[in-house]
């Protein structure tokens, strides 16, 4: 995504927008966005695009609670007037009660793109095991933990919340790699070498679970918290989002600068 920022905006931000709009127009009761700790004070376009996703569902929730869901712009890139102007869709938008919420958490062990399968593959090949930086840390949870907490957070939803899952203590990736080498029956730096490849563009040494100004509220589950939303001008945001859509589909070179104006906590590394 860092190399193709326009695609990140099309896929994440606009993909979320269109899916959320469809859910609302068809009477979906609840919409849960899977967000990430990378959306907190993002330094890369992936995190910034996911923060845009969070703002999208918060904007939708705001308009629904005002009874103005029908005023949400139809940001589509192809002709859909027959569909969005259909009587049943127009009526649904007048009465929609869809609850939009986000669930924010870190890395899921064994998921697509997880570092564990990569390390195992490198160990099986005799090394080296590649770590970006000796001090890099990340939050982890297992697939069953992630799934159960996402479903549970959805049951607490009243609309507009950003749920933050307790990821426990962060794990040092270097330690994780060395332990995995030992568990495979080898000695780190003796049988299997470790090499440090350097941080990738936009990558942080550590991830944050919440923006400092958001604050946390407790829920009935000690592992699930609610972040108090940062206020923003919904009407202005929806207008800016349309500008981002146009810029992304024109593959503008300054898309990161444009995103920075909308996501004020985004500071490209």
N, C-alpha and C positions, 0 to 999 in steps of 0.2 A: 504493500500500500504506500509505503514511503516513496517508492520509485514511481508509482502511478496514482498520485493523490486525487486526480479527477475521478478515477474508478472507485476510490474509497468513498467519495461523496455520493456517487451514483448508487453504489451497492448498499452501503450502510445507511446513510442519511435518507436518501430518496427511497430506497427499498423499504425502510421502516415506515416512512411517510405513507407510501402507497398501501402497504399491508395494514397499517393502522386505519387508514381511511376505509379500506374494504371491510375491516372488522366492524367499524362503526356503522357503515352503511347497511350492513347485513344483520345488525342486531346482536352482535357478539356481546356476551355479558361481561367478559373480562379479558384484557389484553396484557400479557406480561412480557416486557422487553428484557432480554438477557443482555445486561450491560457488563462493564468491566472496571477494575480498579485503574486501568489505564485512562479512563475518562476523567480522573481526578488530576487537575493541574497538568494536562497532557503536554508532552514534549514531542509527540509524533502524530501524524495525520490519522492513524488508526484510533488513538485515544480521543482526538478532537472530533472525529466523525461519530464516535460512540456518544460523546457528550452532546452532539447535535441530536442524536437519536433520543437521548433522555429529554432534551428540551422539546422535541417534537411531541412526545407523549404527554409532557406537562402542559404544552400549549393546547393539545386536544382536550385534555381534562378540564382546563380552564374554560374553554369555549362551551363544552358540554354543560358544565355547572352554571354557566350564564344563560343556557338555553339558546345558544347561538351556533350550534354545530353546523347548521346549514351555511354559515358564513365562512367556514374553513375553505381556503382556496383549493381548487382541484389542480394540483401540480402534476400534470401528466404530460408525457413527452410524445404522445400520439393521440389521435382523435378518439375520444371516449364520450362525446356529448350525448349520444343516444343512451348509453348505459347510465351515466351519472344524472341525467335528467329524466330517467324513467320514473313514473309516478310512485312506485313502491320504494325507490331509493330516496326520493325527495321527502316522502312521508316518514321514512325511517330516520332521516337526519333531523327531522323536527322533534322526534320523540326518543332519540337514542339515549341510553343510560350506560353505555359502555364505560367500564372502569379501566383506565390506563395506568399501569404502574411499571416500575423498573426494578430489577434485582441486580445488584452489583457485587461481583466477587472476583477472585484472582484466577490462578491457573488450576486446571483440573488434571490430575494425574492420569495418564493413559489415554487422554482425549486426543483428537486429531490435532497434530502439531505439538503435542507434549514432548518435553525434552527426554523423558525416560526411554521411550522406544528408540530415540536417536542414540542415546548413550549405549543402550544394549547392542544396537547394530554396530557401533564403533568398537565396543569391547569384543564382540564376536569376530570382528575383522582384525583383531590384534592391536587396535589403537591407530592413531592417537585419539583420545577423548577430547573434544573441543569445548572449552568453556570461554565465554566472551570476556569475562573479567574475574580476577580472583576474589573480588569483594562483592560481586553482584548477589542480591537476595531477591526472593520471590515468595509470595503466599501460595500455598497449595491446599487442595482438598480432593477427596476421591470422587469418582463419578456418582456412586450412590448418595454421598453426602450432598453433592451439588444438586442432584435431581430432587431429593426429598426436601431440601431447604427451599428450593425454587417453588415447588408445589405448595409448601406450607406458607411461604411468604404470600403467594397468590391468594390464599384464603383470608389473609389479614387485610387485603386491599380494600381501600375505600375510594381510591382514585387520586393520582398525582404523586404518590409516594415514590421515593427511591429507597428500596430496602437494601441494607448492607449486611452481608453475611459475615459472621465472625470466622476468620480464617486461621485463628490461633497465632502462633509465633511464626515469623518469616523464616525461610530456610535458605542457607547459603548454598548456592548452586555448586560451588567448588566442593563443599563437604558432601553434597548429594552425589556428585560424580565419583568421589573417592570411595564413599560407602558402597556404591553400586559395583565398583571394581573389586572391592574386597569380598562382597557377597557373591561375586562371580568366580571367586577362588584365586584372584590375582593380587599382586601388590602394586599400589599406585606408584608411578614414577620409576618402578623397577621392571615389572612385567608389562604394564600398560602405561604409556606416557600420557601426560596431560599437557595440552597446549592452550594458550590464551590468544584468542583471535581478535580481541578488541570489541568494544561496544558497537553495535550496528547503528546506522543513522536514526536519530530520534529515540534511542533506547536509554532508559534510566537505570541507574545502579539499584534503585529500590522503587517499589510501587506504594502508592498511598491508597488507603481504603475510602477516604472521605475528604472533601475539601474542608479546611479548618472552619470556614464560616458557616458550614451547613449545620454542625451540631448533630447530636444523636438522641433519639428517643427509644425507650425500651419497648419490647413487645412481650407477649406471654412466653415466648421462647428466648432463652438467654443467648442463643446463637444468631438471632435475627434482630436487627436494629433498623430504625427508620431515620433517614437523613432529612432534616428540615430543609425544604427546597430553597434555593437562592432565587429571589424574585427577579424577573426580567419582563420587559415590555412584550407581551404576546403578539400584538399587532405588528410591531416593528420587526420582531423575529420572523414572523411568517412572510413578510415582505422581503427581508434579507435572504430567507431560505429560497425564495423564488429566484433571486439574483444568483445565488450559488448554483441552483439547478441549471440555469442558462449557461453560466460560466463553465460548469463541469462538462456539459454536453458539447461545448465549443472547445473543450480541452485547453482552457486558458492557462498560461504558464504561471500566473500569479494566484492560483487557487488557494495556496496556503496562506497568503496574505489576506485574501478575502475571508477565509475561515477564521483567521485570527481576530478580525473585526466583529465577528458574530459570537465566537466562543472566546470571551475576554480572558479566560484562564489558560488559554492555549499559548504556550511560548516555545516555538520550535527550537530544538537543540541545535 
